[in-house]
Amino acid sequence: MGTTKIDRSRVADTALRLLNEVGLDGLSLRAIAKELDVKAPALYWHFKDKQELLDEMATVMYRRTLAEDLPAAFPAGWQEQLVAYNSGLRRMLLRYRDGAKVYGGARFTGTDHADGLETHLRTMVDAGFELWQAVRAGTTAYSYTMGFVSEEQGVHPIPGEQEREGFDVEERARRLARYPLAAAAGEEIFARYDERFEDGLRLIVAGIEARYGGR
């Protein structure tokens, strides 16, 4: 092994690069150390366990969302802010194998998220929402996005590749031929992900408006 200088950021970057090759189950501190050309114990100076590494990876993923997946100027209205943020989040998650699994439940190691969160909550409060309503609206949209991507990545686990075996829509329709509606639904359930995600997100925004009001 060499004497490569490492820090938390470099370890997280390397882990995210390896993620598409080995998936979350195959991602280990030992594999990352080998990629960095260091001994595995060196990583424990930076991360006491895999969860701490996942927290740092999620933080880097969020920073990349800010830099690459969100508009330079956020929309003025809370409705379009919710749509823009969650659409950007989905784009980012889909770039990584098991992206939703890594990101979900992680604890950010920095405060990069606070500025955008404060701005969005202020937009919603100024539009007439109580703070708790604004929080529930945002977390509901976020939960929808995470759930949608988790299902999407269950069918398409590796970015840019075909669905895994067993999800062919035509074969599914043949197996369910006795159930015509259920058979026909496969074309909607396992296809048109971009369209379905956008439509579902708009449904949630409409539901927030219907239940809480707001301008």
Disulfide bonds with the S-S distance in Angstrom:
none
